[in-house]
Amino acid sequence: VACGKDKLATKPSIKLKSTSGSFIPSGGGFSAELEFADKEGDISNTLFIQKIRTNKKVVPTIRDTFSLEVAEFNRTSRGNIRVNLSYQNHLVSAINPPNLGGNPPVYEDDSLIIRFVLRDLGGNVSDTVSTSAIVVSRN
């Protein structure tokens, strides 16, 4: 009798394999490696990303949800996706981070959790995977 663990499903699955770290210095970047599986191998070229700012002080944020194009997979049922997020375009969250004082001013860092979702060409959506807490320096 075979165990059903390795069976592929119509709904794509993703796992977070690794990240580049939990602290992003000013101007730095962040990368994550995701592993996917999909029975039909019809992964679309879009990965949906959501930034959740977890700071206690709630302020207006920039571009909390966006999508990135990923490489074509040519009917591959398993593979890896490397996601590279840039500081200014993807990671900065607060529009005007709270000023913590000082001269020159010191601004509150953005504390984030980043979520990833993958869709296939059949419209099936994977479960959501999330990073652990990430701190984006604003100084």
N, C-alpha and C positions, 0 to 999 in steps of 0.2 A: 504494500500500500504506500503510495507516494504522499509526501507531505506537500501541502499547497503553498508553502512559503514563497517559492520563487516564481509562481504563476504571475504572468502579466495581466493587467486589467485594462479595460477600455478607457477608464478614467486615468489620466497620467498621474504618476507619483513623483515627488521630488524629495530629496533629503539634502540638508545642509552638511557638506563634508568638511569645509574649513573656511576660516576667515583670516584676514590679514592682521587682525588685532582689535583691541577694544578702545584704543585712544588714537584719534586722528588729529595731528598737529595742524595749525593754521596753514592752509595751502596744500595739505596732504591728501592722500586718496585712500580708498577702502576697496578691498576685493573680497569676493566670496566665491567658493566653488560649490556648485550644486550638482547632484547626481539625479538623473531622471530615468524613468522607465515608462513605456507606453506600448500596449499590445499591438496596436496598428502601426506604430512608428510614424504617426502623422503629427508630430509636434509642430506647432506653428512657429513662426519666427518672432514671437512676442513673449516677453517676460514682464509681468506686472509687478510693480514695486510700490510699497507703502512705507513711508517714514512716520513713526509715531513718536512725537516729542513727549518725554516723560517728566520734564522738569516740573517742580511744584508750582512755580509761577506760570500761569497760562498767558501766552502772548500770541498775536497773529503769526502764522507761519507761511513759509514759501513752498509751493509745489509739493504737497504731502503725498500725492499719488501720481505715478507716471509709469510709462512702459519703455522698455528698451528692446531693440531688435537683437536677436541672437542668430548665430549661424544656421544655415540650412542643414538638416540632418539626413536627408536622402533616405527616408523610410527606415531609420535606425531605431530599434526598440529600446535601446539603452545607451546612455552616454553621459557626458559631463558638460556643464555650462560654467564658464568663468565670467563673473560679473565684475566690471571695474566701474566704480563710482568716483567722480571727481568732487573735490571740495566745493567749489563754487556752484557747479551745475546740479549736483545731486545731494550733497551732504548737509550744507548749511540749512538750518531750519527756521529759527526765529527771524522775522523781518527786522525788528529792532530788539536785539537781545538786551535784557535788563543790565543797566550800568551798576556795577557793584562798588563804584567809587574809585578814588585814587587819581593821581595825576602823573602820567596820562591815564585816562579812564581804563578800568578793567571791566570786561563784559562777561556775563554768565555764559558758560559753555552750553552747548546743546546736548542733552542726554537723549539718545534715540534707541528705539528698537526698529529694525528694518525687517519687513515681511516680504516674501516672494511667493508668487503664484504663476503657474505655467498653464497655458491653454493649448489644446490640440486643434487640428483643422475640423474635427467633428463637433467642436464647441464644448467638449468636455474640459472641465477645470480641475486642476490638482488641488490637493489640500494645501493649506498655507504653512510655510515654514518661516521661522523667525530667528533672528540673531539674538544673542544675549545683549546686555546693555552696551552701548557704544557712546563714547564721549567725543564730541567734536569741539575742539578748541576754538574760541572766538577772539583770542588775543594774539 
